Each structure stands twice: as structure tokens, then as C-alpha cells.
Amino acid sequence: MRRHTEYTAEILGRIAAFVPIAGVAAAHHERLDGSGYHLGLRGSELGRAARALAVADMYEALTADRPYRAGLDREPALAIVRAEAGTKLCPVSVEALERSLADS
């Protein structure tokens, strides 16, 4: 499971059109405080796109139905994401998610 980010980079890197996004996709579980995986990147080592994708991925994971649990509603999921802003998740990206959801 924890190697799926590594496999993502490897697979996307084989396709010329996807090479530019392979690193971003591979970094979607990295966290500002360095607690993520698979590369252990932190803070300024994470590009804007990787930071945004990490927020989107977390929100989607919280709200999606899984075989072992029902997805959370919008507000409880946003509360969890907000709690990670500034430590694990980029606050600018969290704000962008909130604006995007307010518009929908």
C-alpha cells in the first residue's frame, strides 16, 4: 500500500505525455512536516501542485465510501482537513478546496 506512490511515478514516467506530472502524482502523500511517504519530502521541497493534490486526495479519501466504512459528509471531512492545515497540509491549498466547495 505505501509503495503505490512509487509505482505511480514509475508507471507515469513510462508515458511521454505523463512525465511532467509523474513527480506530482508520486508526492501526493508527502506532508509539510515530513511525515508523509514515499520520499519523506517536507515544506519547500513540495511543489504547489503536489501540495494541492495532497489536500484533494485527503478530502476525497475522507468523503468516498469504502468497503469498510461510509464516506464522511462535507463538513466533518473539511474539519479534518482544516485541522491538518499548516502542519501536514498547505493552508493555501486547504483554502482553495474550501472556496471550490463553496462554489459547488
DOMI-724117 format. One record per atom (N, C-alpha, C, O): x, y, z; residue in three letters; atom name. Coordinates in nm, 4 decimals, padded with zeros to 6 digits. Layout:
+----------+----------+----------+-----+------+
:       xx :       yy :       zz : res : atom :
+----------+----------+----------+-----+------+
:        X :        Y :        Z : ALA :   CA :
...
+----------+----------+----------+-----+------+
***
This chain:
+----------+----------+----------+-----+------+
:       xx :       yy :       zz : res : atom :
+----------+----------+----------+-----+------+
:  00.0820 : -00.1196 :  00.0000 : MET :    N :
:  00.0000 :  00.0000 :  00.0000 : MET :   CA :
:  00.0865 :  00.1261 :  00.0000 : MET :    C :
:  00.0634 :  00.2166 : -00.0802 : MET :    O :
:  00.1848 :  00.1330 :  00.0882 : ARG :    N :
:  00.2671 :  00.2535 :  00.0992 : ARG :   CA :
:  00.3571 :  00.2733 : -00.0222 : ARG :    C :
:  00.4159 :  00.3803 : -00.0374 : ARG :    O :
:  00.3692 :  00.1744 : -00.1080 : ARG :    N :
:  00.4545 :  00.1890 : -00.2264 : ARG :   CA :
:  00.3760 :  00.2341 : -00.3482 : ARG :    C :
:  00.4341 :  00.2487 : -00.4558 : ARG :    O :
:  00.2456 :  00.2567 : -00.3350 : HIS :    N :
:  00.1682 :  00.2940 : -00.4539 : HIS :   CA :
:  00.2132 :  00.4271 : -00.5117 : HIS :    C :
:  00.2001 :  00.4486 : -00.6322 : HIS :    O :
:  00.2657 :  00.5170 : -00.4294 : THR :    N :
:  00.3154 :  00.6442 : -00.4821 : THR :   CA :
:  00.4405 :  00.6224 : -00.5674 : THR :    C :
:  00.4597 :  00.6886 : -00.6694 : THR :    O :
:  00.5233 :  00.5308 : -00.5251 : GLU :    N :
:  00.6439 :  00.4952 : -00.6007 : GLU :   CA :
:  00.6054 :  00.4313 : -00.7341 : GLU :    C :
:  00.6625 :  00.4642 : -00.8381 : GLU :    O :
:  00.5091 :  00.3407 : -00.7304 : TYR :    N :
:  00.4630 :  00.2756 : -00.8527 : TYR :   CA :
:  00.3971 :  00.3770 : -00.9472 : TYR :    C :
:  00.4103 :  00.3668 : -01.0692 : TYR :    O :
:  00.3271 :  00.4734 : -00.8904 : THR :    N :
:  00.2641 :  00.5781 : -00.9712 : THR :   CA :
:  00.3687 :  00.6511 : -01.0540 : THR :    C :
:  00.3521 :  00.6685 : -01.1748 : THR :    O :
:  00.4759 :  00.6935 : -00.9892 : ALA :    N :
:  00.5828 :  00.7654 : -01.0597 : ALA :   CA :
:  00.6457 :  00.6780 : -01.1675 : ALA :    C :
:  00.6731 :  00.7247 : -01.2780 : ALA :    O :
:  00.6682 :  00.5524 : -01.1353 : GLU :    N :
:  00.7307 :  00.4609 : -01.2315 : GLU :   CA :
:  00.6419 :  00.4414 : -01.3549 : GLU :    C :
:  00.6901 :  00.4475 : -01.4680 : GLU :    O :
:  00.5145 :  00.4185 : -01.3330 : ILE :    N :
:  00.4230 :  00.3927 : -01.4448 : ILE :   CA :
:  00.4025 :  00.5186 : -01.5296 : ILE :    C :
:  00.4128 :  00.5135 : -01.6521 : ILE :    O :
:  00.3735 :  00.6318 : -01.4638 : LEU :    N :
:  00.3526 :  00.7554 : -01.5392 : LEU :   CA :
:  00.4798 :  00.7988 : -01.6113 : LEU :    C :
:  00.4726 :  00.8572 : -01.7194 : LEU :    O :
:  00.5947 :  00.7711 : -01.5534 : GLY :    N :
:  00.7215 :  00.8077 : -01.6153 : GLY :   CA :
:  00.7514 :  00.7324 : -01.7430 : GLY :    C :
:  00.8404 :  00.7725 : -01.8180 : GLY :    O :
:  00.6810 :  00.6264 : -01.7696 : ARG :    N :
:  00.6986 :  00.5486 : -01.8928 : ARG :   CA :
:  00.6219 :  00.6078 : -02.0113 : ARG :    C :
:  00.6453 :  00.5708 : -02.1263 : ARG :    O :
:  00.5315 :  00.6989 : -01.9820 : ILE :    N :
:  00.4449 :  00.7550 : -02.0862 : ILE :   CA :
:  00.4846 :  00.9009 : -02.1077 : ILE :    C :
:  00.4697 :  00.9837 : -02.0178 : ILE :    O :
:  00.5346 :  00.9315 : -02.2254 : ALA :    N :
:  00.5913 :  01.0638 : -02.2519 : ALA :   CA :
:  00.4981 :  01.1776 : -02.2117 : ALA :    C :
:  00.5432 :  01.2764 : -02.1536 : ALA :    O :
:  00.3708 :  01.1655 : -02.2412 : ALA :    N :
:  00.2761 :  01.2737 : -02.2114 : ALA :   CA :
:  00.2564 :  01.2927 : -02.0607 : ALA :    C :
:  00.2147 :  01.4003 : -02.0179 : ALA :    O :
:  00.2850 :  01.1917 : -01.9804 : PHE :    N :
:  00.2635 :  01.1995 : -01.8366 : PHE :   CA :
:  00.3903 :  01.2259 : -01.7555 : PHE :    C :
:  00.3827 :  01.2447 : -01.6341 : PHE :    O :
:  00.5052 :  01.2277 : -01.8201 : VAL :    N :
:  00.6306 :  01.2520 : -01.7485 : VAL :   CA :
:  00.6245 :  01.3804 : -01.6655 : VAL :    C :
:  00.6710 :  01.3803 : -01.5515 : VAL :    O :
:  00.5684 :  01.4906 : -01.7187 : PRO :    N :
:  00.5659 :  01.6145 : -01.6390 : PRO :   CA :
:  00.4855 :  01.6048 : -01.5086 : PRO :    C :
:  00.5108 :  01.6811 : -01.4153 : PRO :    O :
:  00.3907 :  01.5136 : -01.5011 : ILE :    N :
:  00.3086 :  01.5033 : -01.3800 : ILE :   CA :
:  00.3451 :  01.3848 : -01.2913 : ILE :    C :
:  00.2871 :  01.3680 : -01.1840 : ILE :    O :
:  00.4389 :  01.3037 : -01.3341 : ALA :    N :
:  00.4747 :  01.1836 : -01.2581 : ALA :   CA :
:  00.5220 :  01.2181 : -01.1170 : ALA :    C :
:  00.4820 :  01.1526 : -01.0208 : ALA :    O :
:  00.6057 :  01.3192 : -01.1041 : GLY :    N :
:  00.6566 :  01.3581 : -00.9725 : GLY :   CA :
:  00.5491 :  01.4141 : -00.8825 : GLY :    C :
:  00.5493 :  01.3905 : -00.7617 : GLY :    O :
:  00.4573 :  01.4885 : -00.9413 : VAL :    N :
:  00.3459 :  01.5450 : -00.8636 : VAL :   CA :
:  00.2580 :  01.4328 : -00.8107 : VAL :    C :
:  00.2238 :  01.4303 : -00.6924 : VAL :    O :
:  00.2219 :  01.3414 : -00.8972 : ALA :    N :
:  00.1375 :  01.2289 : -00.8555 : ALA :   CA :
:  00.2074 :  01.1439 : -00.7502 : ALA :    C :
:  00.1433 :  01.0949 : -00.6572 : ALA :    O :
:  00.3378 :  01.1262 : -00.7642 : ALA :    N :
:  00.4128 :  01.0447 : -00.6683 : ALA :   CA :
:  00.4214 :  01.1106 : -00.5318 : ALA :    C :
:  00.4421 :  01.0422 : -00.4315 : ALA :    O :
:  00.4060 :  01.2422 : -00.5261 : ALA :    N :
:  00.4212 :  01.3160 : -00.3999 : ALA :   CA :
:  00.2885 :  01.3424 : -00.3290 : ALA :    C :
:  00.2849 :  01.4205 : -00.2339 : ALA :    O :
:  00.1814 :  01.2806 : -00.3720 : HIS :    N :
:  00.0509 :  01.3148 : -00.3145 : HIS :   CA :
:  00.0311 :  01.2693 : -00.1698 : HIS :    C :
: -00.0673 :  01.3076 : -00.1065 : HIS :    O :
:  00.1212 :  01.1897 : -00.1175 : HIS :    N :
:  00.1140 :  01.1524 :  00.0249 : HIS :   CA :
:  00.2256 :  01.2155 :  00.1071 : HIS :    C :
:  00.2443 :  01.1798 :  00.2234 : HIS :    O :
:  00.2992 :  01.3079 :  00.0488 : GLU :    N :
:  00.4009 :  01.3813 :  00.1243 : GLU :   CA :
:  00.3305 :  01.4873 :  00.2085 : GLU :    C :
:  00.2228 :  01.5342 :  00.1715 : GLU :    O :
:  00.3898 :  01.5251 :  00.3203 : ARG :    N :
:  00.3294 :  01.6219 :  00.4119 : ARG :   CA :
:  00.4299 :  01.7312 :  00.4469 : ARG :    C :
:  00.5507 :  01.7076 :  00.4476 : ARG :    O :
:  00.3795 :  01.8502 :  00.4758 : LEU :    N :
:  00.4660 :  01.9642 :  00.5059 : LEU :   CA :
:  00.5659 :  01.9342 :  00.6177 : LEU :    C :
:  00.6801 :  01.9799 :  00.6132 : LEU :    O :
:  00.5234 :  01.8585 :  00.7162 : ASP :    N :
:  00.6104 :  01.8301 :  00.8307 : ASP :   CA :
:  00.7040 :  01.7112 :  00.8079 : ASP :    C :
:  00.7768 :  01.6713 :  00.8988 : ASP :    O :
:  00.7022 :  01.6545 :  00.6868 : GLY :    N :
:  00.7899 :  01.5423 :  00.6540 : GLY :   CA :
:  00.7375 :  01.4067 :  00.6947 : GLY :    C :
:  00.8075 :  01.3067 :  00.6792 : GLY :    O :
:  00.6153 :  01.4007 :  00.7467 : SER :    N :
:  00.5606 :  01.2737 :  00.7951 : SER :   CA :
:  00.4996 :  01.1877 :  00.6854 : SER :    C :
:  00.4541 :  01.0765 :  00.7124 : SER :    O :
:  00.4979 :  01.2368 :  00.5633 : GLY :    N :
:  00.4369 :  01.1605 :  00.4538 : GLY :   CA :
:  00.5300 :  01.0540 :  00.3977 : GLY :    C :
:  00.6325 :  01.0207 :  00.4571 : GLY :    O :
:  00.4916 :  01.0017 :  00.2819 : TYR :    N :
:  00.5731 :  00.8983 :  00.2169 : TYR :   CA :
:  00.5584 :  00.9125 :  00.0666 : TYR :    C :
:  00.4581 :  00.9718 :  00.0270 : TYR :    O :
:  00.6375 :  00.8700 : -00.0145 : HIS :    N :
:  00.7421 :  00.7713 : -00.0049 : HIS :   CA :
:  00.8823 :  00.8327 : -00.0014 : HIS :    C :
:  00.9800 :  00.7629 :  00.0257 : HIS :    O :
:  00.8920 :  00.9615 : -00.0284 : LEU :    N :
:  01.0232 :  01.0251 : -00.0352 : LEU :   CA :
:  01.0616 :  01.1020 :  00.0914 : LEU :    C :
:  01.1774 :  01.1409 :  00.1070 : LEU :    O :
:  00.9668 :  01.1240 :  00.1813 : GLY :    N :
:  00.9949 :  01.1994 :  00.3028 : GLY :   CA :
:  01.0192 :  01.3473 :  00.2782 : GLY :    C :
:  01.0914 :  01.4125 :  00.3536 : GLY :    O :
:  00.9582 :  01.4004 :  00.1715 : LEU :    N :
:  00.9733 :  01.5430 :  00.1404 : LEU :   CA :
:  00.9006 :  01.6255 :  00.2452 : LEU :    C :
:  00.8097 :  01.5769 :  00.3127 : LEU :    O :
:  00.9424 :  01.7525 :  00.2580 : ARG :    N :
:  00.8789 :  01.8413 :  00.3555 : ARG :   CA :
:  00.8840 :  01.9840 :  00.3050 : ARG :    C :
:  00.9650 :  02.0192 :  00.2193 : ARG :    O :
:  00.7955 :  02.0651 :  00.3603 : GLY :    N :
:  00.7941 :  02.2084 :  00.3373 : GLY :   CA :
:  00.8198 :  02.2525 :  00.1952 : GLY :    C :
:  00.7467 :  02.2162 :  00.1029 : GLY :    O :
:  00.9250 :  02.3316 :  00.1785 : SER :    N :
:  00.9549 :  02.3909 :  00.0476 : SER :   CA :
:  00.9985 :  02.2887 : -00.0568 : SER :    C :
:  01.0081 :  02.3222 : -00.1749 : SER :    O :
:  01.0247 :  02.1661 : -00.0163 : GLU :    N :
:  01.0588 :  02.0611 : -00.1127 : GLU :   CA :
:  00.9361 :  02.0172 : -00.1929 : GLU :    C :
:  00.9486 :  01.9530 : -00.2972 : GLU :    O :
:  00.8189 :  02.0523 : -00.1436 : LEU :    N :
:  00.6940 :  02.0141 : -00.2101 : LEU :   CA :
:  00.6465 :  02.1277 : -00.2992 : LEU :    C :
:  00.6288 :  02.2403 : -00.2528 : LEU :    O :
:  00.6260 :  02.0988 : -00.4249 : GLY :    N :
:  00.5751 :  02.1987 : -00.5173 : GLY :   CA :
:  00.4279 :  02.2284 : -00.4919 : GLY :    C :
:  00.3589 :  02.1554 : -00.4207 : GLY :    O :
:  00.3825 :  02.3364 : -00.5515 : ARG :    N :
:  00.2435 :  02.3802 : -00.5345 : ARG :   CA :
:  00.1442 :  02.2734 : -00.5793 : ARG :    C :
:  00.0443 :  02.2491 : -00.5116 : ARG :    O :
:  00.1712 :  02.2102 : -00.6924 : ALA :    N :
:  00.0788 :  02.1088 : -00.7436 : ALA :   CA :
:  00.0708 :  01.9881 : -00.6505 : ALA :    C :
: -00.0378 :  01.9346 : -00.6280 : ALA :    O :
:  00.1835 :  01.9451 : -00.5967 : ALA :    N :
:  00.1839 :  01.8313 : -00.5034 : ALA :   CA :
:  00.1095 :  01.8662 : -00.3756 : ALA :    C :
:  00.0399 :  01.7819 : -00.3190 : ALA :    O :
:  00.1239 :  01.9909 : -00.3296 : ARG :    N :
:  00.0524 :  02.0347 : -00.2094 : ARG :   CA :
: -00.0985 :  02.0339 : -00.2334 : ARG :    C :
: -00.1754 :  01.9894 : -00.1482 : ARG :    O :
: -00.1397 :  02.0828 : -00.3484 : ALA :    N :
: -00.2825 :  02.0857 : -00.3812 : ALA :   CA :
: -00.3382 :  01.9449 : -00.3963 : ALA :    C :
: -00.4475 :  01.9153 : -00.3481 : ALA :    O :
: -00.2635 :  01.8589 : -00.4626 : LEU :    N :
: -00.3092 :  01.7214 : -00.4822 : LEU :   CA :
: -00.3203 :  01.6473 : -00.3496 : LEU :    C :
: -00.4103 :  01.5650 : -00.3329 : LEU :    O :
: -00.2316 :  01.6743 : -00.2557 : ALA :    N :
: -00.2387 :  01.6108 : -00.1234 : ALA :   CA :
: -00.3681 :  01.6472 : -00.0524 : ALA :    C :
: -00.4307 :  01.5620 :  00.0108 : ALA :    O :
: -00.4083 :  01.7736 : -00.0625 : VAL :    N :
: -00.5339 :  01.8186 :  00.0002 : VAL :   CA :
: -00.6533 :  01.7530 : -00.0687 : VAL :    C :
: -00.7431 :  01.7012 : -00.0022 : VAL :    O :
: -00.6542 :  01.7554 : -00.2008 : ALA :    N :
: -00.7650 :  01.6949 : -00.2753 : ALA :   CA :
: -00.7753 :  01.5450 : -00.2471 : ALA :    C :
: -00.8850 :  01.4915 : -00.2312 : ALA :    O :
: -00.6614 :  01.4787 : -00.2410 : ASP :    N :
: -00.6605 :  01.3348 : -00.2156 : ASP :   CA :
: -00.7143 :  01.3033 : -00.0763 : ASP :    C :
: -00.7913 :  01.2088 : -00.0592 : ASP :    O :
: -00.6739 :  01.3826 :  00.0235 : MET :    N :
: -00.7227 :  01.3584 :  00.1584 : MET :   CA :
: -00.8739 :  01.3795 :  00.1660 : MET :    C :
: -00.9455 :  01.2986 :  00.2250 : MET :    O :
: -00.9212 :  01.4872 :  00.1068 : TYR :    N :
: -01.0650 :  01.5148 :  00.1103 : TYR :   CA :
: -01.1427 :  01.4033 :  00.0395 : TYR :    C :
: -01.2451 :  01.3568 :  00.0895 : TYR :    O :
: -01.0940 :  01.3618 : -00.0752 : GLU :    N :
: -01.1625 :  01.2549 : -00.1493 : GLU :   CA :
: -01.1627 :  01.1265 : -00.0685 : GLU :    C :
: -01.2640 :  01.0567 : -00.0635 : GLU :    O :
: -01.0498 :  01.0941 : -00.0045 : ALA :    N :
: -01.0420 :  00.9714 :  00.0756 : ALA :   CA :
: -01.1397 :  00.9755 :  00.1928 : ALA :    C :
: -01.1983 :  00.8733 :  00.2285 : ALA :    O :
: -01.1572 :  01.0914 :  00.2518 : LEU :    N :
: -01.2493 :  01.1050 :  00.3645 : LEU :   CA :
: -01.3958 :  01.0961 :  00.3223 : LEU :    C :
: -01.4786 :  01.0424 :  00.3960 : LEU :    O :
: -01.4275 :  01.1479 :  00.2053 : THR :    N :
: -01.5678 :  01.1549 :  00.1630 : THR :   CA :
: -01.6130 :  01.0347 :  00.0796 : THR :    C :
: -01.7329 :  01.0154 :  00.0596 : THR :    O :
: -01.5208 :  00.9557 :  00.0320 : ALA :    N :
: -01.5566 :  00.8401 : -00.0515 : ALA :   CA :
: -01.6039 :  00.7236 :  00.0345 : ALA :    C :
: -01.5493 :  00.6974 :  00.1416 : ALA :    O :
: -01.7047 :  00.6555 : -00.0137 : ASP :    N :
: -01.7475 :  00.5315 :  00.0507 : ASP :   CA :
: -01.6404 :  00.4255 :  00.0276 : ASP :    C :
: -01.5862 :  00.4130 : -00.0822 : ASP :    O :
: -01.6114 :  00.3512 :  00.1302 : ARG :    N :
: -01.5149 :  00.2417 :  00.1235 : ARG :   CA :
: -01.5865 :  00.1138 :  00.1653 : ARG :    C :
: -01.6903 :  00.1202 :  00.2312 : ARG :    O :
: -01.5333 : -00.0012 :  00.1285 : PRO :    N :
: -01.5991 : -00.1261 :  00.1688 : PRO :   CA :
: -01.6131 : -00.1391 :  00.3206 : PRO :    C :
: -01.7035 : -00.2069 :  00.3693 : PRO :    O :
: -01.5240 : -00.0745 :  00.3945 : TYR :    N :
: -01.5216 : -00.0879 :  00.5398 : TYR :   CA :
: -01.5846 :  00.0292 :  00.6145 : TYR :    C :
: -01.5946 :  00.0253 :  00.7371 : TYR :    O :
: -01.6283 :  00.1360 :  00.5409 : ARG :    N :
: -01.6939 :  00.2491 :  00.6070 : ARG :   CA :
: -01.7599 :  00.3386 :  00.5033 : ARG :    C :
: -01.7212 :  00.3412 :  00.3865 : ARG :    O :
: -01.8603 :  00.4115 :  00.5493 : ALA :    N :
: -01.9252 :  00.5109 :  00.4640 : ALA :   CA :
: -01.8405 :  00.6379 :  00.4627 : ALA :    C :
: -01.7736 :  00.6702 :  00.5609 : ALA :    O :
: -01.8442 :  00.7085 :  00.3516 : GLY :    N :
: -01.7727 :  00.8344 :  00.3423 : GLY :   CA :
: -01.8346 :  00.9396 :  00.4342 : GLY :    C :
: -01.9538 :  00.9354 :  00.4648 : GLY :    O :
: -01.7516 :  01.0329 :  00.4771 : LEU :    N :
: -01.7995 :  01.1418 :  00.5623 : LEU :   CA :
: -01.8725 :  01.2466 :  00.4791 : LEU :    C :
: -01.8479 :  01.2598 :  00.3593 : LEU :    O :
: -01.9611 :  01.3200 :  00.5422 : ASP :    N :
: -02.0243 :  01.4347 :  00.4787 : ASP :   CA :
: -01.9219 :  01.5475 :  00.4666 : ASP :    C :
: -01.8141 :  01.5411 :  00.5258 : ASP :    O :
: -01.9562 :  01.6500 :  00.3899 : ARG :    N :
: -01.8655 :  01.7600 :  00.3588 : ARG :   CA :
: -01.8055 :  01.8261 :  00.4829 : ARG :    C :
: -01.6833 :  01.8370 :  00.4934 : ARG :    O :
: -01.8881 :  01.8697 :  00.5757 : GLU :    N :
: -01.8371 :  01.9464 :  00.6897 : GLU :   CA :
: -01.7456 :  01.8662 :  00.7827 : GLU :    C :
: -01.6410 :  01.9178 :  00.8219 : GLU :    O :
: -01.7797 :  01.7437 :  00.8195 : PRO :    N :
: -01.6850 :  01.6671 :  00.9017 : PRO :   CA :
: -01.5516 :  01.6413 :  00.8296 : PRO :    C :
: -01.4451 :  01.6442 :  00.8912 : PRO :    O :
: -01.5594 :  01.6164 :  00.6996 : ALA :    N :
: -01.4363 :  01.5946 :  00.6224 : ALA :   CA :
: -01.3531 :  01.7222 :  00.6177 : ALA :    C :
: -01.2315 :  01.7178 :  00.6364 : ALA :    O :
: -01.4180 :  01.8359 :  00.5929 : LEU :    N :
: -01.3458 :  01.9633 :  00.5909 : LEU :   CA :
: -01.2839 :  01.9949 :  00.7265 : LEU :    C :
: -01.1744 :  02.0507 :  00.7322 : LEU :    O :
: -01.3507 :  01.9609 :  00.8339 : ALA :    N :
: -01.2957 :  01.9847 :  00.9672 : ALA :   CA :
: -01.1647 :  01.9076 :  00.9865 : ALA :    C :
: -01.0698 :  01.9600 :  01.0449 : ALA :    O :
: -01.1599 :  01.7858 :  00.9384 : ILE :    N :
: -01.0373 :  01.7053 :  00.9490 : ILE :   CA :
: -00.9277 :  01.7668 :  00.8638 : ILE :    C :
: -00.8139 :  01.7800 :  00.9089 : ILE :    O :
: -00.9610 :  01.8045 :  00.7410 : VAL :    N :
: -00.8620 :  01.8668 :  00.6525 : VAL :   CA :
: -00.8119 :  01.9975 :  00.7134 : VAL :    C :
: -00.6914 :  02.0228 :  00.7150 : VAL :    O :
: -00.9032 :  02.0806 :  00.7634 : ARG :    N :
: -00.8635 :  02.2083 :  00.8253 : ARG :   CA :
: -00.7684 :  02.1865 :  00.9429 : ARG :    C :
: -00.6750 :  02.2643 :  00.9626 : ARG :    O :
: -00.7917 :  02.0819 :  01.0201 : ALA :    N :
: -00.7076 :  02.0542 :  01.1367 : ALA :   CA :
: -00.5629 :  02.0234 :  01.0974 : ALA :    C :
: -00.4715 :  02.0397 :  01.1782 : ALA :    O :
: -00.5428 :  01.9794 :  00.9748 : GLU :    N :
: -00.4081 :  01.9459 :  00.9263 : GLU :   CA :
: -00.3402 :  02.0643 :  00.8572 : GLU :    C :
: -00.2209 :  02.0580 :  00.8275 : GLU :    O :
: -00.4149 :  02.1719 :  00.8314 : ALA :    N :
: -00.3601 :  02.2889 :  00.7602 : ALA :   CA :
: -00.2501 :  02.3543 :  00.8425 : ALA :    C :
: -00.2683 :  02.3836 :  00.9607 : ALA :    O :
: -00.1362 :  02.3766 :  00.7786 : GLY :    N :
: -00.0249 :  02.4430 :  00.8436 : GLY :   CA :
:  00.0762 :  02.3489 :  00.9058 : GLY :    C :
:  00.1911 :  02.3874 :  00.9276 : GLY :    O :
:  00.0356 :  02.2263 :  00.9347 : THR :    N :
:  00.1301 :  02.1287 :  00.9888 : THR :   CA :
:  00.1590 :  02.0208 :  00.8849 : THR :    C :
:  00.2736 :  02.0012 :  00.8445 : THR :    O :
:  00.0553 :  01.9523 :  00.8427 : LYS :    N :
:  00.0721 :  01.8479 :  00.7422 : LYS :   CA :
:  00.0330 :  01.8957 :  00.6025 : LYS :    C :
:  00.0957 :  01.8574 :  00.5038 : LYS :    O :
: -00.0698 :  01.9788 :  00.5943 : LEU :    N :
: -00.1220 :  02.0243 :  00.4652 : LEU :   CA :
: -00.0996 :  02.1736 :  00.4454 : LEU :    C :
: -00.0946 :  02.2509 :  00.5411 : LEU :    O :
: -00.0864 :  02.2113 :  00.3213 : CYS :    N :
: -00.0660 :  02.3511 :  00.2840 : CYS :   CA :
: -00.1934 :  02.4318 :  00.3102 : CYS :    C :
: -00.2986 :  02.3995 :  00.2550 : CYS :    O :
: -00.1857 :  02.5363 :  00.3936 : PRO :    N :
: -00.3051 :  02.6155 :  00.4238 : PRO :   CA :
: -00.3651 :  02.6838 :  00.3011 : PRO :    C :
: -00.4870 :  02.6990 :  00.2927 : PRO :    O :
: -00.2826 :  02.7247 :  00.2074 : VAL :    N :
: -00.3328 :  02.7882 :  00.0847 : VAL :   CA :
: -00.4145 :  02.6878 :  00.0045 : VAL :    C :
: -00.5194 :  02.7220 : -00.0502 : VAL :    O :
: -00.3670 :  02.5653 : -00.0025 : SER :    N :
: -00.4405 :  02.4611 : -00.0753 : SER :   CA :
: -00.5695 :  02.4240 : -00.0038 : SER :    C :
: -00.6703 :  02.3962 : -00.0687 : SER :    O :
: -00.5677 :  02.4231 :  00.1281 : VAL :    N :
: -00.6899 :  02.3950 :  00.2043 : VAL :   CA :
: -00.7927 :  02.5054 :  00.1779 : VAL :    C :
: -00.9105 :  02.4764 :  00.1570 : VAL :    O :
: -00.7492 :  02.6307 :  00.1787 : GLU :    N :
: -00.8392 :  02.7415 :  00.1482 : GLU :   CA :
: -00.8956 :  02.7307 :  00.0081 : GLU :    C :
: -01.0131 :  02.7601 : -00.0139 : GLU :    O :
: -00.8130 :  02.6886 : -00.0876 : ALA :    N :
: -00.8601 :  02.6712 : -00.2251 : ALA :   CA :
: -00.9668 :  02.5623 : -00.2337 : ALA :    C :
: -01.0646 :  02.5766 : -00.3071 : ALA :    O :
: -00.9484 :  02.4547 : -00.1598 : LEU :    N :
: -01.0503 :  02.3487 : -00.1554 : LEU :   CA :
: -01.1799 :  02.4043 : -00.1002 : LEU :    C :
: -01.2870 :  02.3794 : -00.1555 : LEU :    O :
: -01.1710 :  02.4804 :  00.0098 : GLU :    N :
: -01.2917 :  02.5362 :  00.0708 : GLU :   CA :
: -01.3648 :  02.6284 : -00.0265 : GLU :    C :
: -01.4873 :  02.6234 : -00.0367 : GLU :    O :
: -01.2900 :  02.7126 : -00.0979 : ARG :    N :
: -01.3529 :  02.8028 : -00.1965 : ARG :   CA :
: -01.4195 :  02.7240 : -00.3088 : ARG :    C :
: -01.5295 :  02.7568 : -00.3535 : ARG :    O :
: -01.3513 :  02.6208 : -00.3525 : SER :    N :
: -01.4050 :  02.5382 : -00.4604 : SER :   CA :
: -01.5346 :  02.4696 : -00.4181 : SER :    C :
: -01.6303 :  02.4640 : -00.4953 : SER :    O :
: -01.5376 :  02.4181 : -00.2967 : LEU :    N :
: -01.6580 :  02.3513 : -00.2485 : LEU :   CA :
: -01.7718 :  02.4504 : -00.2222 : LEU :    C :
: -01.8889 :  02.4159 : -00.2381 : LEU :    O :
: -01.7379 :  02.5723 : -00.1823 : ALA :    N :
: -01.8405 :  02.6750 : -00.1591 : ALA :   CA :
: -01.9089 :  02.7135 : -00.2892 : ALA :    C :
: -02.0254 :  02.7532 : -00.2897 : ALA :    O :
: -01.8360 :  02.7016 : -00.3996 : ASP :    N :
: -01.8905 :  02.7377 : -00.5303 : ASP :   CA :
: -01.9760 :  02.6275 : -00.5912 : ASP :    C :
: -02.0438 :  02.6489 : -00.6917 : ASP :    O :
: -01.9725 :  02.5084 : -00.5294 : SER :    N :
: -02.0452 :  02.3955 : -00.5899 : SER :   CA :
: -02.1763 :  02.3691 : -00.5194 : SER :    C :
: -02.2496 :  02.2778 : -00.5576 : SER :    O :
+----------+----------+----------+-----+------+
***
